[in-house]
């Protein structure tokens, strides 16, 4: 058992565990902790499988894998689980498991302070969402895929179905497919963001006005250079960014 104390520890510890010959790494934490573990194991020959004990705020990957959100119950399920390979997303050389974003949701993630997240959990995200929405900072991004350019106000990149907890932003996303699902919001206006958020909340995002979906193997996105990019709930850089499917899969321990 190894405890993390700062950002980057889980990545280092996972790499050290793989070097010691272990066959399974259990990540007890949230999606950001799992993200670090995945990146620590990236590219290693015969990397250990990864299991998730959900202790985070949203626990999106645990939901995707059909695991109970109670850690003790999840442990009992994992004891009889099975290992399956899944594809990973890649943004500017860094892996992500479930989702990434540019625009409104990345600004929200950038606004949440770690101490607030640890103390208030989802309430910290709710407060940040309200603050970013009230500021109403319009922005436009240029997304290019297969030689076609699109102007969008926000984009959610999904490798799995679940987003921000139990919501589904991209119904066609599937960890087993070597493609990325995009949820494109045409404008960054407050009205458009509110309409998309309400549609997401009631499970009707595919019918929201000004919102479109598509599946792509790779794309690039550009915009203001100080605009943040989030992956698995943490800021991983700023624009411009290139997204694709990682060249290797990772073996995840799932419910049987």
TORKOL-4160 file (C-alpha; in steps of 0.2 Angstrom, whole numbers, padded with zeros to 4 digits, m for minus):
256
<pt num="1" X="0000" Y="0000" Z="0000"/>
<pt num="2" X="0007" Y="0017" Z="m0005"/>
<pt num="3" X="m0001" Y="0034" Z="m0001"/>
<pt num="4" X="0000" Y="0049" Z="m0012"/>
<pt num="5" X="0003" Y="0066" Z="m0004"/>
<pt num="6" X="0004" Y="0078" Z="m0020"/>
<pt num="7" X="0000" Y="0078" Z="m0038"/>
<pt num="8" X="0011" Y="0066" Z="m0048"/>
<pt num="9" X="0013" Y="0054" Z="m0034"/>
<pt num="10" X="0001" Y="0041" Z="m0041"/>
<pt num="11" X="0010" Y="0042" Z="m0058"/>
<pt num="12" X="0027" Y="0038" Z="m0050"/>
<pt num="13" X="0020" Y="0025" Z="m0038"/>
<pt num="14" X="0012" Y="0016" Z="m0052"/>
<pt num="15" X="0028" Y="0016" Z="m0063"/>
<pt num="16" X="0038" Y="0009" Z="m0048"/>
<pt num="17" X="0025" Y="m0004" Z="m0044"/>
<pt num="18" X="0026" Y="m0010" Z="m0062"/>
<pt num="19" X="0045" Y="m0011" Z="m0061"/>
<pt num="20" X="0043" Y="m0022" Z="m0046"/>
<pt num="21" X="0033" Y="m0035" Z="m0055"/>
<pt num="22" X="0015" Y="m0033" Z="m0048"/>
<pt num="23" X="0001" Y="m0039" Z="m0059"/>
<pt num="24" X="m0013" Y="m0027" Z="m0052"/>
<pt num="25" X="m0013" Y="m0009" Z="m0047"/>
<pt num="26" X="m0028" Y="m0003" Z="m0037"/>
<pt num="27" X="m0031" Y="0015" Z="m0038"/>
<pt num="28" X="m0041" Y="0021" Z="m0022"/>
<pt num="29" X="m0046" Y="0039" Z="m0026"/>
<pt num="30" X="m0055" Y="0048" Z="m0040"/>
<pt num="31" X="m0054" Y="0050" Z="m0059"/>
<pt num="32" X="m0039" Y="0061" Z="m0057"/>
<pt num="33" X="m0029" Y="0048" Z="m0047"/>
<pt num="34" X="m0034" Y="0034" Z="m0060"/>
<pt num="35" X="m0028" Y="0046" Z="m0074"/>
<pt num="36" X="m0011" Y="0047" Z="m0065"/>
<pt num="37" X="m0010" Y="0029" Z="m0063"/>
<pt num="38" X="m0014" Y="0026" Z="m0082"/>
<pt num="39" X="m0001" Y="0038" Z="m0087"/>
<pt num="40" X="0012" Y="0030" Z="m0075"/>
<pt num="41" X="0009" Y="0014" Z="m0084"/>
<pt num="42" X="0008" Y="0020" Z="m0102"/>
<pt num="43" X="0020" Y="0012" Z="m0114"/>
<pt num="44" X="0027" Y="m0001" Z="m0102"/>
<pt num="45" X="0028" Y="m0019" Z="m0108"/>
<pt num="46" X="0016" Y="m0031" Z="m0099"/>
<pt num="47" X="0009" Y="m0017" Z="m0088"/>
<pt num="48" X="m0001" Y="m0022" Z="m0073"/>
<pt num="49" X="m0020" Y="m0022" Z="m0074"/>
<pt num="50" X="m0029" Y="m0007" Z="m0065"/>
<pt num="51" X="m0043" Y="m0008" Z="m0053"/>
<pt num="52" X="m0053" Y="0007" Z="m0046"/>
<pt num="53" X="m0059" Y="0009" Z="m0028"/>
<pt num="54" X="m0070" Y="0025" Z="m0030"/>
<pt num="55" X="m0065" Y="0038" Z="m0017"/>
<pt num="56" X="m0067" Y="0053" Z="m0028"/>
<pt num="57" X="m0080" Y="0067" Z="m0031"/>
<pt num="58" X="m0088" Y="0061" Z="m0047"/>
<pt num="59" X="m0081" Y="0043" Z="m0049"/>
<pt num="60" X="m0085" Y="0043" Z="m0068"/>
<pt num="61" X="m0074" Y="0028" Z="m0072"/>
<pt num="62" X="m0081" Y="0017" Z="m0058"/>
<pt num="63" X="m0099" Y="0021" Z="m0065"/>
<pt num="64" X="m0094" Y="0016" Z="m0082"/>
<pt num="65" X="m0086" Y="0000" Z="m0076"/>
<pt num="66" X="m0102" Y="m0005" Z="m0067"/>
<pt num="67" X="m0094" Y="m0004" Z="m0050"/>
<pt num="68" X="m0103" Y="0001" Z="m0034"/>
<pt num="69" X="m0098" Y="0018" Z="m0027"/>
<pt num="70" X="m0096" Y="0012" Z="m0010"/>
<pt num="71" X="m0078" Y="0007" Z="m0009"/>
<pt num="72" X="m0081" Y="m0008" Z="0002"/>
<pt num="73" X="m0094" Y="m0015" Z="m0010"/>
<pt num="74" X="m0083" Y="m0011" Z="m0025"/>
<pt num="75" X="m0069" Y="m0021" Z="m0017"/>
<pt num="76" X="m0080" Y="m0036" Z="m0015"/>
<pt num="77" X="m0085" Y="m0034" Z="m0034"/>
<pt num="78" X="m0067" Y="m0032" Z="m0039"/>
<pt num="79" X="m0062" Y="m0048" Z="m0030"/>
<pt num="80" X="m0073" Y="m0058" Z="m0042"/>
<pt num="81" X="m0071" Y="m0046" Z="m0057"/>
<pt num="82" X="m0063" Y="m0049" Z="m0074"/>
<pt num="83" X="m0050" Y="m0040" Z="m0084"/>
<pt num="84" X="m0054" Y="m0032" Z="m0101"/>
<pt num="85" X="m0044" Y="m0021" Z="m0112"/>
<pt num="86" X="m0050" Y="m0003" Z="m0116"/>
<pt num="87" X="m0044" Y="0011" Z="m0127"/>
<pt num="88" X="m0037" Y="0027" Z="m0120"/>
<pt num="89" X="m0038" Y="0045" Z="m0126"/>
<pt num="90" X="m0023" Y="0055" Z="m0130"/>
<pt num="91" X="m0021" Y="0074" Z="m0128"/>
<pt num="92" X="m0004" Y="0082" Z="m0132"/>
<pt num="93" X="0004" Y="0066" Z="m0127"/>
<pt num="94" X="m0005" Y="0063" Z="m0111"/>
<pt num="95" X="m0018" Y="0049" Z="m0109"/>
<pt num="96" X="m0035" Y="0051" Z="m0102"/>
<pt num="97" X="m0048" Y="0037" Z="m0098"/>
<pt num="98" X="m0065" Y="0045" Z="m0098"/>
<pt num="99" X="m0067" Y="0062" Z="m0105"/>
<pt num="100" X="m0058" Y="0079" Z="m0109"/>
<pt num="101" X="m0065" Y="0096" Z="m0113"/>
<pt num="102" X="m0061" Y="0113" Z="m0120"/>
<pt num="103" X="m0072" Y="0128" Z="m0116"/>
<pt num="104" X="m0085" Y="0130" Z="m0103"/>
<pt num="105" X="m0081" Y="0114" Z="m0093"/>
<pt num="106" X="m0063" Y="0116" Z="m0094"/>
<pt num="107" X="m0065" Y="0134" Z="m0087"/>
<pt num="108" X="m0075" Y="0126" Z="m0073"/>
<pt num="109" X="m0062" Y="0113" Z="m0068"/>
<pt num="110" X="m0049" Y="0127" Z="m0069"/>
<pt num="111" X="m0059" Y="0137" Z="m0057"/>
<pt num="112" X="m0061" Y="0124" Z="m0043"/>
<pt num="113" X="m0048" Y="0125" Z="m0030"/>
<pt num="114" X="m0041" Y="0108" Z="m0023"/>
<pt num="115" X="m0045" Y="0113" Z="m0005"/>
<pt num="116" X="m0063" Y="0117" Z="m0010"/>
<pt num="117" X="m0065" Y="0101" Z="m0019"/>
<pt num="118" X="m0059" Y="0090" Z="m0005"/>
<pt num="119" X="m0069" Y="0100" Z="0008"/>
<pt num="120" X="m0086" Y="0102" Z="m0002"/>
<pt num="121" X="m0085" Y="0089" Z="m0016"/>
<pt num="122" X="m0098" Y="0092" Z="m0029"/>
<pt num="123" X="m0104" Y="0108" Z="m0021"/>
<pt num="124" X="m0087" Y="0115" Z="m0026"/>
<pt num="125" X="m0091" Y="0111" Z="m0044"/>
<pt num="126" X="m0108" Y="0118" Z="m0043"/>
<pt num="127" X="m0102" Y="0134" Z="m0036"/>
<pt num="128" X="m0088" Y="0135" Z="m0049"/>
<pt num="129" X="m0101" Y="0132" Z="m0063"/>
<pt num="130" X="m0112" Y="0146" Z="m0057"/>
<pt num="131" X="m0098" Y="0158" Z="m0056"/>
<pt num="132" X="m0091" Y="0154" Z="m0073"/>
<pt num="133" X="m0108" Y="0154" Z="m0081"/>
<pt num="134" X="m0112" Y="0171" Z="m0073"/>
<pt num="135" X="m0096" Y="0179" Z="m0080"/>
<pt num="136" X="m0101" Y="0174" Z="m0097"/>
<pt num="137" X="m0084" Y="0175" Z="m0106"/>
<pt num="138" X="m0088" Y="0171" Z="m0124"/>
<pt num="139" X="m0075" Y="0162" Z="m0134"/>
<pt num="140" X="m0074" Y="0153" Z="m0151"/>
<pt num="141" X="m0063" Y="0138" Z="m0155"/>
<pt num="142" X="m0058" Y="0131" Z="m0172"/>
<pt num="143" X="m0059" Y="0112" Z="m0172"/>
<pt num="144" X="m0051" Y="0103" Z="m0187"/>
<pt num="145" X="m0054" Y="0084" Z="m0191"/>
<pt num="146" X="m0051" Y="0075" Z="m0207"/>
<pt num="147" X="m0047" Y="0091" Z="m0216"/>
<pt num="148" X="m0064" Y="0100" Z="m0211"/>
<pt num="149" X="m0064" Y="0115" Z="m0199"/>
<pt num="150" X="m0078" Y="0119" Z="m0187"/>
<pt num="151" X="m0080" Y="0134" Z="m0176"/>
<pt num="152" X="m0088" Y="0129" Z="m0159"/>
<pt num="153" X="m0091" Y="0137" Z="m0142"/>
<pt num="154" X="m0087" Y="0122" Z="m0132"/>
<pt num="155" X="m0083" Y="0104" Z="m0134"/>
<pt num="156" X="m0083" Y="0088" Z="m0123"/>
<pt num="157" X="m0072" Y="0074" Z="m0129"/>
<pt num="158" X="m0079" Y="0057" Z="m0122"/>
<pt num="159" X="m0070" Y="0041" Z="m0122"/>
<pt num="160" X="m0083" Y="0033" Z="m0111"/>
<pt num="161" X="m0102" Y="0037" Z="m0109"/>
<pt num="162" X="m0103" Y="0045" Z="m0092"/>
<pt num="163" X="m0098" Y="0063" Z="m0089"/>
<pt num="164" X="m0098" Y="0074" Z="m0073"/>
<pt num="165" X="m0105" Y="0060" Z="m0062"/>
<pt num="166" X="m0120" Y="0050" Z="m0069"/>
<pt num="167" X="m0124" Y="0061" Z="m0084"/>
<pt num="168" X="m0122" Y="0055" Z="m0102"/>
<pt num="169" X="m0114" Y="0068" Z="m0114"/>
<pt num="170" X="m0110" Y="0057" Z="m0128"/>
<pt num="171" X="m0122" Y="0042" Z="m0129"/>
<pt num="172" X="m0111" Y="0033" Z="m0143"/>
<pt num="173" X="m0095" Y="0034" Z="m0133"/>
<pt num="174" X="m0088" Y="0017" Z="m0129"/>
<pt num="175" X="m0071" Y="0012" Z="m0120"/>
<pt num="176" X="m0070" Y="m0003" Z="m0132"/>
<pt num="177" X="m0070" Y="0008" Z="m0148"/>
<pt num="178" X="m0054" Y="0016" Z="m0155"/>
<pt num="179" X="m0064" Y="0032" Z="m0158"/>
<pt num="180" X="m0067" Y="0048" Z="m0148"/>
<pt num="181" X="m0085" Y="0055" Z="m0146"/>
<pt num="182" X="m0088" Y="0073" Z="m0147"/>
<pt num="183" X="m0102" Y="0084" Z="m0140"/>
<pt num="184" X="m0100" Y="0101" Z="m0149"/>
<pt num="185" X="m0109" Y="0116" Z="m0142"/>
<pt num="186" X="m0111" Y="0129" Z="m0156"/>
<pt num="187" X="m0110" Y="0145" Z="m0145"/>
<pt num="188" X="m0102" Y="0150" Z="m0129"/>
<pt num="189" X="m0116" Y="0161" Z="m0125"/>
<pt num="190" X="m0124" Y="0160" Z="m0108"/>
<pt num="191" X="m0141" Y="0155" Z="m0116"/>
<pt num="192" X="m0133" Y="0141" Z="m0126"/>
<pt num="193" X="m0123" Y="0134" Z="m0111"/>
<pt num="194" X="m0138" Y="0134" Z="m0100"/>
<pt num="195" X="m0149" Y="0125" Z="m0113"/>
<pt num="196" X="m0135" Y="0112" Z="m0115"/>
<pt num="197" X="m0133" Y="0110" Z="m0096"/>
<pt num="198" X="m0152" Y="0108" Z="m0094"/>
<pt num="199" X="m0153" Y="0095" Z="m0108"/>
<pt num="200" X="m0139" Y="0086" Z="m0101"/>
<pt num="201" X="m0147" Y="0085" Z="m0084"/>
<pt num="202" X="m0163" Y="0077" Z="m0090"/>
<pt num="203" X="m0154" Y="0065" Z="m0102"/>
<pt num="204" X="m0159" Y="0074" Z="m0118"/>
<pt num="205" X="m0142" Y="0081" Z="m0124"/>
<pt num="206" X="m0144" Y="0074" Z="m0141"/>
<pt num="207" X="m0160" Y="0085" Z="m0144"/>
<pt num="208" X="m0153" Y="0101" Z="m0137"/>
<pt num="209" X="m0153" Y="0115" Z="m0149"/>
<pt num="210" X="m0136" Y="0121" Z="m0155"/>
<pt num="211" X="m0128" Y="0104" Z="m0149"/>
<pt num="212" X="m0121" Y="0091" Z="m0161"/>
<pt num="213" X="m0112" Y="0075" Z="m0160"/>
<pt num="214" X="m0099" Y="0065" Z="m0170"/>
<pt num="215" X="m0087" Y="0051" Z="m0169"/>
<pt num="216" X="m0069" Y="0055" Z="m0175"/>
<pt num="217" X="m0052" Y="0045" Z="m0173"/>
<pt num="218" X="m0042" Y="0061" Z="m0170"/>
<pt num="219" X="m0044" Y="0080" Z="m0171"/>
<pt num="220" X="m0035" Y="0097" Z="m0167"/>
<pt num="221" X="m0042" Y="0112" Z="m0158"/>
<pt num="222" X="m0036" Y="0130" Z="m0157"/>
<pt num="223" X="m0041" Y="0146" Z="m0149"/>
<pt num="224" X="m0035" Y="0158" Z="m0136"/>
<pt num="225" X="m0018" Y="0153" Z="m0129"/>
<pt num="226" X="m0023" Y="0154" Z="m0111"/>
<pt num="227" X="m0038" Y="0143" Z="m0113"/>
<pt num="228" X="m0037" Y="0128" Z="m0102"/>
<pt num="229" X="m0039" Y="0110" Z="m0107"/>
<pt num="230" X="m0046" Y="0097" Z="m0095"/>
<pt num="231" X="m0044" Y="0078" Z="m0095"/>
<pt num="232" X="m0052" Y="0067" Z="m0082"/>
<pt num="233" X="m0056" Y="0082" Z="m0071"/>
<pt num="234" X="m0039" Y="0090" Z="m0070"/>
<pt num="235" X="m0031" Y="0104" Z="m0080"/>
<pt num="236" X="m0018" Y="0096" Z="m0092"/>
<pt num="237" X="m0012" Y="0111" Z="m0102"/>
<pt num="238" X="m0019" Y="0125" Z="m0113"/>
<pt num="239" X="m0023" Y="0127" Z="m0131"/>
<pt num="240" X="m0018" Y="0122" Z="m0145"/>
<pt num="241" X="m0022" Y="0104" Z="m0142"/>
<pt num="242" X="m0022" Y="0088" Z="m0153"/>
<pt num="243" X="m0033" Y="0073" Z="m0148"/>
<pt num="244" X="m0032" Y="0055" Z="m0154"/>
<pt num="245" X="m0033" Y="0037" Z="m0147"/>
<pt num="246" X="m0018" Y="0031" Z="m0138"/>
<pt num="247" X="m0008" Y="0018" Z="m0147"/>
<pt num="248" X="m0009" Y="0005" Z="m0133"/>
<pt num="249" X="m0024" Y="m0001" Z="m0123"/>
<pt num="250" X="m0025" Y="m0003" Z="m0104"/>
<pt num="251" X="m0032" Y="m0018" Z="m0095"/>
<pt num="252" X="m0045" Y="m0013" Z="m0082"/>
<pt num="253" X="m0053" Y="m0024" Z="m0069"/>
<pt num="254" X="m0072" Y="m0023" Z="m0071"/>
<pt num="255" X="m0087" Y="m0030" Z="m0063"/>
<pt num="256" X="m0090" Y="m0048" Z="m0069"/>
